[in-house]
C-alpha cells in the first residue's frame, strides 16, 4: 500500500502544476501566508488536511458485453461529475496498466463512513465490476482548488 501512497503523493504534486513564474516566486519565498485562503480550504497550520481516498479495484462481476461495459462507464463518469459538483470529490482518475488497481477517488471528508456512502452511489460499485478500499490520507489542502483549475484547462468534458 505504501507504493500507492507514494505514487499518489507524486500525482498530487503534479496535479497542481505551477507556471515558471509561480515557481520563481515560491523559490524566492515571496508567497505570503493567506489565513483566509487557508481557512476556506480547511488547512491546518501546515497547509494540510485529512481526506479519504478510495482505491478502486476490479470487482468480481464482469460486464455482460461491450455495450453493457460502455453503459457502466458512462454512468460511472456521470457519478464522478455529480460528486465533484457537490464538492464531495476532490480528485478522481484511472490508473494505467490493466491490473486490478483501476483508479482513485480523493474525497473531501475525514469520515470513512461518508466516503463509503458516496462511493456506494457509483453504478460500477453497485454492479460489482469495481470494489473499493478506503484509507484516510493527509495531504495538501491546495488540492481543494484542483476542480476549479481543471474547469479552466479542459477543452472537453467527460
Secondary structure, 3 states (H helix, E strand, C coil): CHHHHHHHHHHHHHHCCCCHHHHHHHHCCCCCCCHHHHHHHCCCCCCEEEEEEEEEEECCCCCCCHHHHHHHHHHHHHHHHHHHHCCCEEEEEECCCCCCEEEEEEECCCCHHHHHHHHCCCHHHHHCCEEEEEEEEEEEHHHHHHHHHHHHHCCCCC
